[in-house]
Amino acid sequence: VQLQACGGGLVQAGGSLRLSCAASGRTASNVVVGWFRRAPGKEREFVSAISWSGGGTLYKDSVKGRSTISRDSANNTVNLQMNSLKPEDTAVYYCAGRYGRLMEYNRYYHYWGQGTVVTVSS
């Protein structure tokens, strides 16, 4: 599966952004698409994930309640709506894919798109 992320930008604290991840290639029903981010000087961390079949979602605790991940099967995209953004959400966001179970560990995601930059100003 090939993935391409877009939707990043500069936003003020409290604002919203929607990130999109377009999938192509082998998009089988057991594909899981996840969002990860890497803030300056920090390691890449899990943000959210969704199973392509729509059977489940996962969220990092710090974004839970502020973010919604969804799948648009007509357009083969996975969207991450982020609201009430905080400066600590500033990072490069990546979408990634794996076949199998829903999980949050980036080492089990084998397909990665390029990053999209999110900058939240205070």
GUSE-450922 format. One record per residue: residue number from 1; z, y, x of N, C-alpha, C, CB in turn. Coordinates in Angstrom, 2 decimals. Each point is the difference from the previous one (the first is absolute). Glycine has a CB too. Layout:
BEGIN
NODE / sese / n_zz / n_yy / n_xx / ca_zz / ca_yy / ca_xx / c_zz / c_yy / c_xx / cb_zz / cb_yy / cb_xx
NODE / NUM / Z / Y / X / Z / Y / X / Z / Y / X / Z / Y / X
...
END
This chain:
BEGIN
NODE / sese / n_zz / n_yy / n_xx / ca_zz / ca_yy / ca_xx / c_zz / c_yy / c_xx / cb_zz / cb_yy / cb_xx
NODE / 1 / 0.00 / -1.18 / 0.85 / 0.00 / 1.18 / -0.85 / 0.00 / 1.24 / 0.90 / 1.23 / -1.24 / -1.87
NODE / 2 / -2.04 / 2.24 / 1.49 / -0.04 / 1.27 / 0.72 / 0.69 / 1.06 / -0.85 / -2.16 / -0.65 / 1.19
NODE / 3 / 2.89 / 1.52 / -0.53 / 0.80 / 0.98 / -0.72 / -0.27 / 1.39 / 0.56 / 1.76 / -1.72 / -0.46
NODE / 4 / -1.78 / 2.69 / -0.43 / -0.20 / 1.38 / 0.41 / 0.93 / 0.88 / -0.80 / -2.41 / -0.43 / 0.62
NODE / 5 / 3.26 / 1.17 / 0.09 / 1.00 / 0.85 / -0.64 / -0.45 / 1.45 / -0.01 / 1.80 / -1.58 / 0.72
NODE / 6 / -1.40 / 2.27 / -1.76 / -0.27 / 1.44 / -0.09 / 1.04 / 0.63 / -0.89 / -2.48 / -0.35 / 0.36
NODE / 7 / 2.47 / 1.67 / -0.42 / 0.87 / 0.70 / -0.92 / 1.12 / 0.78 / 0.65 / -0.55 / -1.73 / -1.58
NODE / 8 / 0.68 / 1.64 / 2.89 / 1.06 / 0.76 / 0.65 / -0.28 / 1.48 / -0.01 / 0.47 / -1.96 / 1.42
NODE / 9 / 0.52 / 2.72 / -0.97 / -0.17 / 1.44 / 0.06 / 1.31 / 0.70 / 0.28 / -1.91 / -0.19 / -1.57
NODE / 10 / 1.87 / 1.50 / 1.43 / 1.17 / 0.83 / 0.21 / 0.55 / 0.42 / -1.36 / -0.88 / 0.83 / 2.23
NODE / 11 / 2.15 / -1.03 / -2.43 / 0.62 / 0.33 / -1.28 / 1.40 / 0.54 / 0.26 / -1.36 / -1.78 / -1.21
NODE / 12 / 1.83 / 2.63 / 0.33 / 1.36 / 0.52 / 0.11 / 1.00 / -1.01 / -0.52 / -0.86 / 2.34 / -0.24
NODE / 13 / 2.06 / -2.24 / 0.72 / 1.08 / -0.87 / -0.47 / 0.11 / 0.11 / -1.52 / 1.25 / 0.25 / 2.19
NODE / 14 / -1.10 / -1.39 / -2.82 / 0.05 / -0.04 / -1.46 / -1.35 / -0.25 / -0.64 / 1.90 / 1.53 / 0.13
NODE / 15 / -2.95 / -1.45 / 0.65 / -1.34 / -0.21 / -0.51 / -0.37 / -1.47 / -0.11 / -0.62 / 2.18 / 0.97
NODE / 16 / -0.64 / -2.40 / -1.33 / -0.49 / -1.37 / -0.22 / -1.32 / -0.22 / 0.73 / 1.15 / -0.06 / -2.23
NODE / 17 / -1.39 / -1.20 / 2.56 / -1.28 / -0.41 / 0.55 / -0.31 / -1.39 / -0.53 / 0.34 / 1.40 / 2.09
NODE / 18 / -1.61 / -1.71 / -2.19 / -0.41 / -1.36 / -0.34 / -0.88 / -0.54 / 1.12 / 0.13 / 0.50 / -2.47
NODE / 19 / 0.34 / -1.54 / 3.08 / -0.77 / -0.68 / 1.03 / -0.78 / -1.14 / -0.64 / 1.71 / 0.60 / 1.77
NODE / 20 / -2.93 / -0.79 / -1.29 / -0.84 / -1.08 / -0.52 / -0.45 / -0.90 / 1.13 / -0.76 / 1.46 / -1.88
NODE / 21 / 0.67 / -2.74 / 1.59 / -0.47 / -0.99 / 0.96 / -1.13 / -0.77 / -0.65 / 2.29 / -0.19 / 1.11
NODE / 22 / -3.50 / 0.37 / -0.60 / -1.16 / -0.69 / -0.54 / -0.19 / -1.32 / 0.73 / -1.08 / 2.20 / -0.62
NODE / 23 / 0.98 / -3.27 / -0.15 / -0.15 / -1.34 / 0.58 / -1.41 / -0.51 / -0.23 / 2.44 / -0.47 / -0.38
NODE / 24 / -2.96 / -0.22 / 1.38 / -1.32 / -0.63 / -0.13 / 0.03 / -1.32 / 0.75 / -1.16 / 2.24 / -0.20
NODE / 25 / 0.15 / -3.04 / -0.01 / -0.02 / -1.31 / 0.64 / 0.68 / -1.03 / -0.87 / -0.03 / 1.09 / 2.24
NODE / 26 / 0.75 / -1.99 / -1.61 / 0.63 / -1.11 / -0.69 / 1.28 / 0.46 / -0.70 / -0.98 / -1.60 / 1.68
NODE / 27 / 0.83 / 2.07 / -2.91 / 1.18 / 0.46 / -0.76 / 0.41 / -1.08 / -0.98 / -0.69 / 2.43 / 0.23
NODE / 28 / 1.25 / -3.51 / 0.30 / 0.44 / -1.10 / -0.84 / 1.23 / 0.38 / -0.80 / -0.95 / -1.62 / 1.65
NODE / 29 / 1.25 / 0.81 / -2.65 / 1.12 / 0.33 / -0.89 / 1.33 / -0.03 / 0.71 / -1.30 / -0.91 / -1.88
NODE / 30 / 1.40 / 0.21 / 3.02 / 1.29 / -0.08 / 0.68 / 0.14 / 1.06 / 1.11 / 0.06 / -2.45 / -0.52
NODE / 31 / -0.92 / 3.47 / 0.48 / 0.13 / 1.09 / 0.97 / 1.21 / 0.86 / -0.35 / -2.50 / 0.01 / 0.39
NODE / 32 / 3.22 / 0.37 / 0.62 / 1.09 / 0.96 / -0.13 / -0.41 / 1.23 / 0.81 / 1.80 / -1.83 / -0.31
NODE / 33 / -1.64 / 3.00 / -0.27 / -0.30 / 1.25 / 0.70 / 1.30 / 0.78 / 0.16 / -2.37 / 0.08 / -0.93
NODE / 34 / 2.61 / 0.32 / 2.14 / 1.23 / 0.73 / 0.29 / -0.29 / 1.36 / 0.61 / 1.18 / -2.16 / 0.32
NODE / 35 / -0.23 / 3.05 / -0.47 / -0.04 / 1.30 / 0.67 / 1.13 / 0.04 / 1.02 / -0.99 / 1.14 / -2.05
NODE / 36 / 0.63 / -0.67 / 3.24 / 0.95 / 0.17 / 1.08 / -0.15 / 1.41 / 0.53 / -0.06 / -2.47 / 0.59
NODE / 37 / 1.05 / 2.93 / 0.15 / -0.11 / 1.33 / 0.59 / 0.66 / 0.02 / 1.37 / -0.03 / 1.04 / -2.30
NODE / 38 / -0.46 / -0.12 / 3.11 / 0.59 / 0.22 / 1.31 / 0.23 / 1.48 / 0.17 / -1.14 / -2.04 / 0.97
NODE / 39 / 2.40 / 2.40 / -0.91 / 0.37 / 1.39 / 0.23 / -0.01 / 0.28 / 1.49 / 1.41 / 0.04 / -2.09
NODE / 40 / -1.56 / 1.21 / 2.50 / -0.02 / 0.32 / 1.43 / 1.24 / -0.52 / 0.71 / -1.34 / 2.04 / -0.51
NODE / 41 / 1.12 / -2.79 / 1.57 / 1.10 / -0.51 / 0.80 / 0.74 / -1.18 / -0.60 / 0.21 / 2.26 / 0.84
NODE / 42 / -0.73 / -2.79 / -1.93 / 0.69 / -1.13 / -0.65 / -0.93 / -1.19 / -0.11 / 1.43 / 1.60 / -1.29
NODE / 43 / -0.85 / -2.74 / 0.98 / -0.79 / -1.20 / -0.19 / -0.61 / -0.01 / -1.40 / 1.48 / -1.25 / 1.62
NODE / 44 / -2.55 / 0.48 / -1.74 / -0.63 / -0.15 / -1.30 / 0.96 / -0.70 / -0.96 / -2.29 / -0.09 / 1.08
NODE / 45 / 2.33 / 0.57 / -2.31 / 0.91 / -0.58 / -0.98 / -0.72 / -0.23 / -1.32 / 1.94 / 1.13 / 1.12
NODE / 46 / -1.40 / -2.06 / -1.85 / -0.52 / -0.36 / -1.32 / 0.31 / 1.10 / -1.01 / 0.28 / -2.44 / 0.54
NODE / 47 / -1.23 / 2.66 / -1.45 / 0.21 / 0.96 / -1.08 / -0.04 / -0.69 / -1.36 / -1.01 / 1.81 / 1.42
NODE / 48 / -0.08 / -2.53 / -1.67 / -0.16 / -0.64 / -1.30 / -1.11 / -1.05 / 0.10 / 0.78 / 2.10 / -1.21
NODE / 49 / -0.78 / -3.03 / 0.27 / -1.04 / -1.03 / -0.03 / -0.19 / -0.48 / -1.43 / 0.55 / -0.69 / 2.35
NODE / 50 / -1.75 / 0.17 / -2.61 / -0.31 / -0.52 / -1.32 / -0.89 / -1.23 / 0.15 / 0.20 / 2.31 / -1.03
NODE / 51 / 0.01 / -3.29 / 0.19 / -0.87 / -1.16 / -0.01 / -1.23 / 0.30 / -0.83 / 1.97 / -1.55 / 0.29
NODE / 52 / -3.13 / 1.13 / 0.20 / -1.25 / 0.34 / -0.67 / -0.02 / -0.52 / -1.43 / -1.17 / -0.05 / 2.20
NODE / 53 / 1.80 / -1.03 / -2.42 / 0.05 / -0.54 / -1.36 / 0.87 / 0.86 / -0.91 / -0.34 / -2.30 / 0.94
NODE / 54 / 1.04 / 3.27 / -0.37 / 0.83 / 0.89 / -0.80 / 1.34 / -0.60 / -0.35 / -2.05 / 0.97 / -0.90
NODE / 55 / 2.38 / -2.06 / 1.59 / 1.21 / -0.69 / -0.38 / 1.29 / 0.57 / 0.54 / -1.40 / -1.93 / -0.13
NODE / 56 / 1.31 / 2.81 / 1.08 / 1.24 / 0.51 / 0.54 / -0.19 / 1.17 / 0.93 / 0.91 / -2.25 / -0.22
NODE / 57 / 0.15 / 3.00 / 0.41 / -0.03 / 1.15 / 0.91 / 1.29 / 0.02 / 0.82 / -1.46 / 1.31 / -1.62
NODE / 58 / 1.38 / -0.67 / 2.76 / 1.17 / 0.22 / 0.86 / 0.01 / 1.46 / 0.44 / -0.03 / -2.42 / 0.79
NODE / 59 / 1.22 / 2.95 / -0.60 / 0.14 / 1.38 / 0.48 / 1.10 / 0.08 / 1.04 / -0.80 / 0.88 / -2.22
NODE / 60 / 0.59 / -0.02 / 3.19 / 1.07 / 0.38 / 0.91 / 1.04 / 0.77 / -0.82 / -1.57 / 0.10 / 2.05
NODE / 61 / 2.83 / -0.33 / -1.74 / 1.05 / 0.62 / -0.81 / -0.13 / 1.51 / -0.06 / 1.50 / -1.88 / 0.61
NODE / 62 / -1.86 / 2.50 / 0.48 / -0.02 / 1.46 / 0.03 / -1.16 / 0.62 / -0.80 / 1.08 / -0.15 / 2.24
NODE / 63 / -2.05 / -0.65 / -2.64 / -1.10 / 0.54 / -0.81 / 0.07 / -0.51 / -1.44 / -1.42 / 0.13 / 2.05
NODE / 64 / 2.31 / -1.07 / -2.30 / 0.14 / -0.57 / -1.34 / 0.41 / 1.10 / -0.97 / 0.61 / -2.25 / 0.95
NODE / 65 / -1.27 / 2.28 / -2.09 / 0.29 / 1.04 / -0.98 / -0.83 / 1.25 / 0.19 / 2.28 / -0.90 / -0.14
NODE / 66 / -2.86 / 1.06 / 1.34 / -0.85 / 1.17 / 0.27 / -1.46 / -0.41 / 0.15 / 1.93 / 1.13 / 1.12
NODE / 67 / -2.17 / -2.43 / -0.98 / -1.36 / -0.47 / 0.27 / -0.37 / -1.11 / -0.96 / 0.24 / 0.63 / 2.42
NODE / 68 / -1.54 / -0.71 / -2.69 / -0.52 / -1.08 / -0.85 / -1.26 / -0.54 / 0.63 / 0.98 / 1.05 / -2.07
NODE / 69 / -1.00 / -2.36 / 2.28 / -1.19 / -0.65 / 0.53 / -0.71 / -0.68 / -1.16 / 1.06 / -0.34 / 2.28
NODE / 70 / -2.37 / 0.42 / -2.27 / -0.77 / -0.58 / -1.11 / -1.34 / -0.50 / 0.52 / 1.14 / 1.53 / -1.66
NODE / 71 / -1.74 / -2.38 / 0.86 / -1.29 / -0.58 / 0.36 / -1.05 / 0.41 / -1.03 / 1.14 / -1.94 / 1.13
NODE / 72 / -2.29 / 2.36 / -0.63 / -1.14 / 0.34 / -0.85 / -1.06 / -1.05 / 0.28 / 0.53 / 2.52 / -0.01
NODE / 73 / -0.56 / -3.55 / -0.82 / -0.90 / -1.12 / 0.29 / -1.46 / 0.38 / -0.20 / 1.80 / -1.55 / -0.69
NODE / 74 / -2.08 / 2.51 / -0.17 / -1.38 / 0.42 / -0.23 / -0.61 / 0.61 / 1.25 / 0.54 / 0.38 / -2.40
NODE / 75 / 0.29 / 0.32 / 3.18 / -0.48 / 0.67 / 1.20 / 0.49 / -0.65 / 1.29 / -0.06 / 2.08 / -1.32
NODE / 76 / 0.74 / -3.21 / 1.19 / 0.52 / -0.71 / 1.17 / 0.83 / 0.90 / 0.89 / -1.97 / -1.50 / -0.09
NODE / 77 / 2.86 / 2.25 / -0.52 / 0.86 / 0.88 / 0.77 / 1.47 / -0.24 / -0.37 / -1.85 / 1.71 / 0.13
NODE / 78 / 2.70 / -1.41 / 0.82 / 1.44 / 0.01 / -0.22 / 0.47 / 1.42 / 0.25 / 0.28 / -2.46 / 0.68
NODE / 79 / 0.42 / 3.01 / -1.64 / 0.46 / 1.38 / 0.09 / 1.50 / 0.07 / 0.20 / -1.90 / 0.71 / -1.44
NODE / 80 / 2.33 / 0.26 / 2.21 / 1.42 / 0.26 / 0.17 / 0.26 / 1.45 / -0.40 / 0.21 / -1.72 / 1.88
NODE / 81 / 0.39 / 1.89 / -3.03 / 0.36 / 1.32 / -0.48 / 1.38 / 0.34 / 0.54 / -1.40 / -0.27 / -2.10
NODE / 82 / 1.49 / 1.35 / 2.84 / 1.27 / 0.41 / 0.59 / 0.39 / 1.36 / -0.56 / -0.49 / -1.32 / 2.11
NODE / 83 / 1.67 / 1.39 / -2.70 / 0.52 / 1.22 / -0.59 / 1.27 / 0.43 / 0.72 / -1.01 / -0.63 / -2.22
NODE / 84 / 1.41 / 1.85 / 1.94 / 1.24 / 0.54 / 0.60 / 0.02 / -0.25 / 1.50 / 1.22 / -0.39 / -2.16
NODE / 85 / -2.32 / 0.73 / 2.80 / -0.12 / -0.28 / 1.43 / 1.00 / 0.81 / 0.80 / -2.41 / -0.52 / -0.33
NODE / 86 / 2.87 / -0.09 / 1.42 / 0.98 / 0.60 / 0.88 / -0.60 / 0.12 / 1.41 / 1.91 / -0.95 / -1.39
NODE / 87 / -1.40 / 1.85 / 2.19 / -0.51 / 0.10 / 1.37 / 0.07 / -1.32 / 0.76 / 0.71 / 2.38 / 0.00
NODE / 88 / 0.27 / -3.19 / -0.30 / 0.12 / -1.28 / 0.69 / -1.06 / -1.01 / -0.42 / 2.42 / 0.42 / 0.18
NODE / 89 / -3.23 / -0.08 / -1.17 / -1.14 / -0.84 / -0.38 / -1.22 / 0.28 / 0.88 / 0.86 / -0.06 / -2.35
NODE / 90 / -0.75 / 1.07 / 3.20 / -1.11 / 0.33 / 0.90 / -0.28 / -1.16 / 0.93 / 0.60 / 2.44 / -0.12
NODE / 91 / -1.85 / -2.89 / 0.14 / -0.37 / -1.17 / 0.80 / -1.50 / -0.25 / -0.14 / 2.31 / -1.01 / -0.29
NODE / 92 / -2.79 / 0.12 / 1.11 / -1.34 / -0.57 / -0.20 / 0.19 / -1.22 / -0.88 / -0.90 / 0.86 / 2.25
NODE / 93 / 0.19 / -0.89 / -3.34 / 0.11 / -1.10 / -0.96 / -1.18 / -0.94 / 0.15 / 1.28 / 1.47 / -1.60
NODE / 94 / -0.98 / -2.76 / 1.64 / -1.02 / -1.03 / 0.15 / 0.06 / -0.96 / -1.18 / 0.13 / 0.19 / 2.50
NODE / 95 / -1.28 / -0.64 / -2.94 / 0.00 / -1.12 / -0.94 / -0.39 / -1.26 / 0.75 / -0.57 / 1.52 / -1.95
NODE / 96 / 1.11 / -2.62 / 1.51 / -0.21 / -1.27 / 0.68 / -0.08 / -1.12 / -1.01 / 1.20 / 0.86 / 2.02
NODE / 97 / -1.84 / -1.96 / -1.64 / -0.14 / -1.12 / -0.93 / 0.38 / -1.32 / 0.62 / -1.79 / 1.25 / -1.12
NODE / 98 / 2.17 / -2.15 / 0.26 / 0.29 / -1.36 / 0.42 / -0.31 / -0.91 / -1.17 / 1.80 / 0.76 / 1.63
NODE / 99 / -1.97 / -2.05 / -1.36 / -0.17 / -1.00 / -1.05 / 1.31 / -0.76 / -0.12 / -2.51 / -0.20 / 0.43
NODE / 100 / 2.98 / 0.08 / -1.63 / 1.21 / -0.77 / -0.20 / 1.07 / 0.76 / -0.76 / -0.53 / -1.18 / 2.07
NODE / 101 / 1.76 / 0.98 / -1.65 / 1.11 / 0.55 / -0.74 / 0.19 / 1.50 / 0.25 / 1.07 / -2.23 / 0.11
NODE / 102 / -0.48 / 2.86 / -1.08 / 0.40 / 1.40 / 0.11 / 1.13 / 0.09 / 1.02 / -0.70 / 0.49 / -2.40
NODE / 103 / 0.55 / 0.37 / 3.40 / 1.07 / 0.16 / 0.96 / -0.11 / 1.35 / 0.70 / 0.09 / -2.48 / 0.32
NODE / 104 / 0.98 / 2.84 / 0.39 / 0.08 / 1.33 / 0.59 / -0.11 / 0.00 / 1.52 / 1.39 / 0.65 / -1.92
NODE / 105 / -1.63 / -1.79 / 2.53 / 0.01 / -0.07 / 1.47 / -1.40 / 0.24 / 0.55 / 1.94 / -1.59 / -0.07
NODE / 106 / -2.10 / 2.65 / 0.84 / -1.35 / 0.37 / 0.41 / -0.68 / -1.03 / 0.89 / 0.72 / 2.35 / -0.19
NODE / 107 / 0.08 / -3.19 / 0.87 / -0.62 / -0.98 / 0.89 / -0.77 / -1.07 / -0.77 / 1.83 / 0.41 / 1.63
NODE / 108 / -1.62 / -0.49 / -2.93 / -0.71 / -0.99 / -0.81 / -1.22 / 0.59 / -0.70 / 2.15 / -1.17 / -0.33
NODE / 109 / -2.43 / 2.43 / 0.59 / -1.20 / 0.63 / -0.55 / -1.06 / 0.00 / 1.10 / 1.36 / 1.46 / -1.61
NODE / 110 / -2.50 / -2.03 / 1.31 / -1.01 / -0.22 / 1.03 / -1.19 / 0.94 / -0.08 / 0.72 / -2.34 / 0.02
NODE / 111 / -0.83 / 3.07 / -1.11 / -1.14 / 0.89 / -0.20 / 0.53 / 1.41 / -0.19 / -1.39 / -1.85 / -1.03
NODE / 112 / 0.91 / 2.75 / 1.88 / 0.53 / 1.36 / 0.00 / -1.13 / 1.00 / -0.12 / 1.95 / -0.74 / 1.39
NODE / 113 / -1.70 / 1.77 / -2.22 / -0.92 / 1.11 / -0.09 / 0.41 / 1.09 / 0.98 / -0.46 / -0.54 / -2.41
NODE / 114 / -0.37 / 1.57 / 2.51 / 0.38 / 1.12 / 0.85 / 1.07 / 0.80 / -0.74 / -2.32 / 0.11 / 1.08
NODE / 115 / 3.07 / 0.68 / -0.38 / 1.09 / 0.74 / -0.62 / -0.48 / 1.28 / -0.65 / 1.53 / -0.98 / 1.67
NODE / 116 / -0.69 / 1.46 / -2.55 / -0.21 / 1.32 / -0.61 / 1.30 / 0.78 / 0.18 / -1.71 / -0.89 / -1.71
NODE / 117 / 1.58 / 2.15 / 2.10 / 1.17 / 0.79 / 0.38 / 0.60 / 0.72 / -1.20 / -0.97 / 0.28 / 2.30
NODE / 118 / 2.27 / -0.45 / -2.46 / 0.76 / 0.72 / -1.02 / 0.98 / 0.91 / 0.72 / -0.24 / -1.89 / -1.70
NODE / 119 / 0.17 / 3.17 / 1.39 / 0.93 / 0.97 / 0.59 / 0.69 / 0.73 / -1.13 / -1.44 / 0.27 / 2.07
NODE / 120 / 2.77 / -0.33 / -2.07 / 0.79 / 0.66 / -1.02 / 0.78 / 1.13 / 0.66 / 0.18 / -2.13 / -1.38
NODE / 121 / -0.46 / 3.34 / 0.95 / 0.67 / 1.16 / 0.59 / 1.25 / 0.35 / -0.80 / -2.21 / 0.86 / 0.86
NODE / 122 / 3.21 / -0.36 / -0.15 / 1.27 / 0.34 / -0.67 / -0.02 / 1.43 / -0.51 / 1.20 / -1.63 / 1.46
END
